[in-house]
Amino acid sequence: MVVPARDVPRAWWRNIRRTSPDWIRGFTPRVLWTPGLRAETLPAGDVIVATAWQTAGPVNAAPARCGRKFYLVQHYESLYHGSPDEVDRTYTYPLRKMVISSWLREIMREKFQGEAELLVTPVDPALFSRVDPGPDDGLVRVLMLHHDYAWKGVADGLEAVRRVKARRPEVRLVGFGVKRPKRGEAYDEYYENLPQGRLAWLYSRCRIFLCPSWDEGLGMPSMEAMACGAALVTYDNGGCRDYALDGQTALVARRRDVAHLAQRLELAVCDPGLRAKLAREGMAHIRREFDWERAVAKMEALFGQP
């Protein structure tokens, strides 16, 4: 894995110390620190993969010694990250594209007239499966990811839950995230930077997972929650369409329609039979349709093609 450092001394020192990035606990790949991301600093290899719009330019400019060039598109980043024109330009580069959702594949086809290989990121069942959450206290816990980005829709989610709680006192809003909220949002419980090994317990403890994001490249937390037996209520955020089948595996609300989101959430709260059906079929769908071994085999096959 190539990681940029600010300058040559920092790159040299981190390579000497074999420093690994600290953004993923327990992540121990072979890491090469380089002074910035420039074509001349990239190592030789069989395959080189851009994983965000900022790395697509250097990969596109990389010499032949770096190997076959790929672009793993994980969101339509023109919406929220960087200059739209600059980001859009990266999708026109002659890189072989892989996308993590059917929605992204449609964007590549319709907006950029390019094909892309679909590789939906699977959920690891060794990490995310239903566990015993403890005694049932009769409460309906609704879990929501907290994030500072406006497009994550936290304000929409809070308002939807507020409306439902006004009529359904058994509802409890549970939040989780890397950081504690800066403001006093109305969470009944909040879990800050929960270790990965505890996430399955949290997902299993909450009967409903609420995803109010306006746009998602895929939406892994929703998939993880489904794998642990939570019923999903979500906006139609694009990326969820591979797993959120309205009325079958989830309840899907119109994008950025808070009233409709609250209506769908209340339906899940009020109808235990429907909620159990969504949880059961959602879990089965995640396990059946998205498999790590198949995904890895497909990626390896793509990398091996001339």
Secondary structure, DSSP 4 states (H G I P E B T S, - for coil): -EEEESSHHHHHHHHHHT---SSSTT-----EEEESS-GGGPPP-SEEEE-SHHHHHHHHH--GGG-EEEEEE-S-GGGTSS-HHHHHHHTTSS-EEEESSHHHHHHHHHHH----EE-PPPP-TTTSS--------S-EEEEEE--SSGGG-HHHHHHHHHHHHTT-TTEEEEEEESS--SS----SEEEES--HHHHHHHHHH-SEEEE--S-BSS-HHHHHHHHTTPEEEEE--BGGGGT--BTTTEEEE-TT-HHHHHHHHHHHHH-HHHHHHHHHHHHHHHHHH--HHHHHHHHHHHHH--
